[in-house]
Amino acid sequence: MELTAICGELPNGLVPLSYSRNYVNNVISNLCRIGLMRVHLRDHLRGYRLTAKAKKILLSENNERYRLYLTGNVETNLVKSELPRRIRLHRLAEIYLLILQCDIPVFYDRKPVIFTPDPAELPPVKKAAFYTPREIRQLEMDTIKLRGSRICGVLMTADNVYSVYNCIPGLNKLDYRYEDKARSLLIRAICDERLYHQYSAKQLYGLIIGADLTVFSQIIASTDSGIRSHFFSDGNYKNFYYLTNDHYGAVLLELLCDTPRKNALARILVQDLRPANPEYAFVNDGFDRFGNPVLLGYFMDIPRINRFCRGLRLHKKHGIIICFDFQKKTLSDMYSALAVIQAISFEKFERSFFPSKSEHT
């Protein structure tokens, strides 16, 4: 019910990673039976919405948490039936669920309030928190820049800010102009006004959540929508990370938000390499004993991988890309002519860095 409240409509078949489909279906069926949720089926798309009774209960239990989503003339309270609008709500729900499963706060009362009309100085963000488009729109007139953008929210950590997108083939049509305006809004609101003491524009990155690595391949090969491929590959975000919406992605998302662990993994992987050279002809994370450039590619950073491989091609070099074993085939299919794809065991990594998650898989 909480997830449905903030996304407006829960897509059929959405299952948390730690639960079975049968269990989730039984829970939803019981909620429908007692009048707290109802089925909405239209255009062959099934979803679940809260009833007026459920909204009243949630608001009475925690008005601060839900009033932004369950009161007034907002999309999550008065859900439209048009197919594109419903698909967008379903995509938002997928993102919110992944974020919640990483123990990153989404609900309004569990994190610092950042997007308010008053840009007074705020305390620094110390732990990762996720902010929904509904919260960003509290900036009132400024959010005209957010209209038309397909951004699913903003993830803020102690060190960086990430604009989050859900990348589904053929569904999310991006307009480069709207996304550029959204990025400008976030830079001004976060980096220039509210948290200027913590972030700069250089700390704003892009983050894509996809169902699998197929879309990553399509973006790299430019067989995805031309505008989307350009935006993700060569747009205004210097780094655009691609994570899958599954257990792998959940663990890597936690790693991305945990700078000490992230740096520790990088140090382990480059300890036998010659140091990276920022003055080198193209981006690199070090060199092997034969002088071949090496790239750490396990965050699937689309622009960075592109720059590395363009450099290899232009300078007629052969390189090495280090990734996890579940990513190896995708990268090998695309780059085996330019680089050796070296895979590390995701299972061993998870056991060492996130033992609590490993125990539940």
C-alpha positions in Angstrom: 0.0 0.0 0.0 2.8 2.4 0.8 4.4 1.8 -2.6 1.1 2.3 -4.4 0.6 5.5 -2.5 3.7 7.2 -3.8 3.5 5.8 -7.4 -0.2 6.0 -8.0 -0.7 2.6 -9.6 1.1 -0.6 -8.9 1.9 -2.7 -12.0 0.7 -6.3 -12.1 3.6 -8.7 -11.6 5.9 -6.4 -9.6 7.6 -8.6 -7.1 10.2 -7.6 -4.4 13.4 -9.5 -4.8 13.1 -11.3 -1.4 9.5 -12.5 -2.0 7.8 -15.1 -4.2 5.3 -14.1 -6.8 2.7 -16.3 -5.1 3.1 -14.6 -1.8 2.8 -11.1 -3.4 -0.3 -12.1 -5.4 -1.9 -13.5 -2.2 -1.2 -10.2 -0.3 -2.7 -8.1 -3.1 -5.7 -10.4 -3.4 -6.4 -10.0 0.3 -6.1 -6.2 0.1 -8.6 -6.2 -2.8 -10.9 -8.5 -0.9 -11.1 -6.2 2.1 -11.5 -3.1 0.0 -8.1 -1.4 0.3 -7.0 -1.9 -3.3 -8.8 -2.4 -6.6 -7.8 -3.7 -10.0 -7.6 -1.3 -13.0 -7.5 -3.1 -16.3 -7.5 -1.0 -19.5 -5.7 -1.2 -22.8 -4.5 -4.8 -21.8 -2.5 -3.2 -18.9 -3.4 -4.4 -15.4 -2.5 -2.4 -12.4 -3.7 -1.9 -8.8 -4.8 1.4 -7.2 -5.7 2.4 -3.7 -9.3 2.8 -2.7 -10.6 5.9 -0.9 -10.8 3.8 2.3 -7.1 2.9 2.0 -6.0 6.5 1.4 -7.9 7.6 4.4 -6.2 5.0 6.6 -2.7 5.9 5.4 -3.3 9.7 5.8 -4.7 9.1 9.4 -1.7 7.0 10.3 1.0 9.2 8.8 -0.2 12.4 7.2 3.3 13.8 6.9 4.4 10.9 4.8 1.4 10.6 2.4 -0.2 14.0 2.1 2.1 15.0 -0.8 0.8 12.0 -2.8 -2.8 11.4 -1.6 -4.2 14.9 -1.3 -5.1 17.5 -3.9 -5.1 17.4 -7.7 -1.9 15.4 -8.1 -1.3 12.5 -10.5 -0.7 10.0 -7.7 -4.0 10.9 -6.1 -6.2 11.3 -9.2 -4.7 8.7 -11.5 -5.5 9.2 -15.2 -6.4 6.3 -17.4 -4.4 7.3 -20.5 -2.0 4.5 -21.4 1.2 6.6 -21.6 0.5 8.1 -18.1 -0.1 4.7 -16.6 3.0 3.2 -18.2 5.1 6.1 -16.6 3.6 5.3 -13.2 4.5 1.7 -13.6 8.1 2.6 -14.5 8.3 4.8 -11.4 7.0 2.0 -9.2 9.8 -0.3 -10.5 12.4 2.3 -9.5 10.9 3.0 -6.1 10.8 -0.7 -5.3 14.5 -1.2 -6.2 15.5 1.8 -4.2 13.5 0.7 -1.1 15.0 -2.8 -1.3 18.4 -1.1 -1.0 17.3 0.5 2.3 17.4 3.9 0.8 14.7 6.2 2.2 12.0 7.2 -0.3 9.3 8.3 2.1 9.0 12.0 2.9 9.4 11.7 6.6 12.5 9.5 6.6 15.0 11.9 4.9 16.1 15.5 4.8 13.7 17.9 3.1 15.6 19.3 0.1 13.1 20.5 -2.5 11.2 23.3 -0.8 10.4 26.8 -2.2 12.7 28.2 0.5 16.3 27.8 -0.5 17.6 28.4 3.0 20.9 26.6 3.8 20.3 23.0 4.7 22.4 20.5 6.6 24.5 18.1 4.5 23.2 14.8 3.2 25.0 12.2 5.2 23.2 9.0 3.9 21.7 8.1 0.6 18.2 9.3 0.0 15.8 9.2 -3.0 13.6 12.1 -4.1 10.6 11.6 -6.4 9.5 13.9 -9.2 6.5 14.8 -7.0 8.9 16.2 -4.4 11.0 18.1 -7.0 7.9 19.8 -8.3 7.5 21.5 -4.9 9.9 24.1 -6.4 6.7 25.6 -7.9 7.3 27.8 -10.9 10.9 26.5 -11.4 9.6 23.1 -12.2 8.3 24.2 -15.6 11.8 22.9 -16.6 10.8 19.4 -15.4 7.8 19.2 -17.7 8.3 16.6 -20.4 11.3 15.1 -18.7 11.4 11.3 -18.2 13.5 11.6 -15.0 12.2 9.1 -12.4 13.7 10.9 -9.4 17.0 12.0 -7.8 19.3 9.9 -5.7 21.5 11.8 -3.4 24.4 10.4 -1.5 27.0 11.9 0.8 29.3 12.4 -2.2 27.2 12.6 -5.4 23.8 13.3 -7.0 22.3 11.0 -9.6 19.4 11.7 -12.0 17.6 8.4 -12.3 16.0 7.0 -15.4 14.1 3.8 -16.1 15.1 2.7 -19.6 12.5 0.4 -21.3 12.7 -0.3 -25.0 10.3 1.7 -27.1 8.4 3.2 -24.2 10.4 6.1 -22.8 10.6 8.6 -25.6 13.2 11.2 -24.6 13.3 14.8 -25.8 16.8 16.0 -25.4 15.7 19.6 -24.7 13.5 18.6 -21.8 16.2 16.4 -20.2 18.7 19.2 -20.5 16.3 21.6 -18.8 15.8 19.1 -16.0 19.5 18.8 -15.5 19.9 22.6 -15.4 17.1 22.8 -12.8 18.8 20.2 -10.6 22.2 21.9 -10.8 20.7 25.3 -9.8 18.4 23.9 -7.1 20.9 21.5 -5.5 24.4 22.6 -6.4 24.0 26.3 -6.6 21.3 27.0 -4.0 20.3 24.4 -1.4 23.4 22.3 -1.0 26.1 24.4 -2.6 28.4 23.7 0.4 28.3 19.9 -0.4 27.8 19.5 -4.2 29.1 21.1 -7.4 27.8 20.5 -10.9 30.6 18.1 -11.5 29.1 15.8 -8.9 25.8 15.3 -10.8 25.7 12.0 -12.7 23.2 10.0 -14.6 21.9 6.6 -13.6 19.8 4.2 -15.8 17.9 1.3 -14.4 17.0 -1.3 -17.1 15.3 -4.7 -17.0 18.4 -6.5 -18.4 21.6 -5.7 -20.3 19.8 -5.8 -23.7 19.0 -2.1 -23.5 22.6 -1.3 -22.6 23.7 -3.1 -25.8 21.1 -1.2 -27.9 22.2 2.2 -26.5 25.9 1.5 -27.1 25.1 0.2 -30.7 22.7 3.1 -31.3 20.0 0.7 -32.2 17.8 2.1 -29.5 15.9 5.4 -30.1 18.4 7.7 -31.7 17.7 10.5 -29.3 18.0 8.2 -26.3 21.2 6.7 -27.5 22.7 10.1 -27.9 21.5 11.4 -24.6 22.8 8.5 -22.6 26.0 8.2 -24.6 27.1 11.7 -25.4 24.8 14.0 -23.5 25.6 16.5 -20.8 26.2 13.9 -18.1 29.9 12.9 -18.0 29.0 9.6 -16.4 25.8 7.6 -17.0 25.8 4.3 -15.1 23.6 1.4 -16.2 22.3 -1.1 -13.6 19.9 -3.9 -14.1 16.6 -4.1 -12.1 17.4 -7.3 -10.3 19.5 -8.6 -7.5 22.7 -7.7 -9.3 21.6 -4.1 -9.8 20.4 -3.8 -6.2 23.9 -4.8 -4.9 25.7 -2.5 -7.3 23.4 0.3 -6.4 24.3 -0.1 -2.8 28.0 -0.2 -3.8 27.5 3.0 -5.8 26.1 4.8 -2.7 28.9 3.5 -0.4 32.0 5.4 -1.3 34.4 3.6 1.1 33.4 0.1 -0.2 33.4 1.4 -3.8 36.9 2.8 -3.4 38.1 -0.4 -1.6 36.9 -2.6 -4.6 38.7 -0.3 -7.1 41.9 -0.4 -5.1 41.8 -4.2 -5.0 41.3 -4.5 -8.8 44.1 -2.0 -9.7 46.7 -3.1 -7.1 48.7 -5.1 -9.7 48.5 -2.4 -12.4 50.7 0.5 -13.2 48.9 3.7 -12.0 46.3 5.5 -14.1 47.7 8.4 -16.2 45.3 11.4 -16.4 47.6 12.8 -19.2 47.2 9.7 -21.3 45.5 10.0 -24.7 42.2 8.7 -23.4 40.4 7.6 -20.2 42.0 4.8 -18.2 42.2 3.2 -14.7 45.7 1.9 -15.1 48.0 -0.2 -17.3 49.0 -3.8 -17.2 52.6 -4.9 -17.3 52.6 -4.8 -21.1 51.4 -1.2 -21.2 47.8 -2.0 -22.2 45.3 0.5 -20.9 42.7 -0.9 -18.4 39.2 0.2 -17.6 37.0 -0.7 -14.6 33.7 -1.3 -16.3 31.5 -3.0 -13.8 29.3 0.0 -13.2 28.6 -0.1 -17.0 29.3 3.6 -17.4 28.1 4.2 -20.9 30.0 7.5 -21.8 33.2 6.3 -20.1 33.2 2.9 -21.9 32.5 4.7 -25.1 35.4 7.1 -24.6 37.7 4.2 -23.7 36.8 2.2 -26.8 37.0 5.2 -29.1 40.4 5.9 -27.8 41.5 2.3 -28.4 40.2 2.4 -31.9 41.7 5.8 -32.7 45.1 5.1 -31.3 45.1 1.4 -32.6 45.5 0.1 -29.1 44.3 -3.1 -27.4 42.9 -2.8 -23.9 41.3 -4.6 -21.0 37.9 -4.1 -19.5 37.2 -5.5 -16.1 33.6 -6.4 -15.2 31.6 -8.9 -13.3 30.9 -12.4 -14.7 27.2 -11.7 -15.4 28.3 -8.7 -17.6 31.0 -10.4 -19.5 29.0 -11.8 -22.5 27.4 -8.4 -23.2 30.7 -6.6 -23.2 32.5 -9.4 -25.1 29.8 -9.3 -27.8 30.4 -5.6 -28.3 34.1 -5.0 -27.6 36.1 -8.3 -28.0 37.8 -6.9 -31.1 39.2 -4.0 -29.1 39.7 -5.3 -25.6 40.1 -8.4 -23.5 37.1 -8.7 -21.2 38.2 -9.9 -17.7 35.5 -11.0 -15.4 35.5 -11.2 -11.6 33.1 -13.4 -9.7 30.0 -11.5 -8.5 29.3 -14.2 -6.0 32.7 -13.8 -4.3 32.5 -10.0 -4.4 29.1 -10.1 -2.8 30.2 -12.5 -0.1 33.1 -10.3 0.8 31.5 -6.8 0.5 27.8 -7.5 1.2 27.7 -10.7 3.2 24.2 -10.0 4.6 22.8 -9.8 1.1 24.7 -12.9 0.0 23.1 -14.9 2.7 19.6 -14.2 1.4 20.2 -15.1 -2.3 
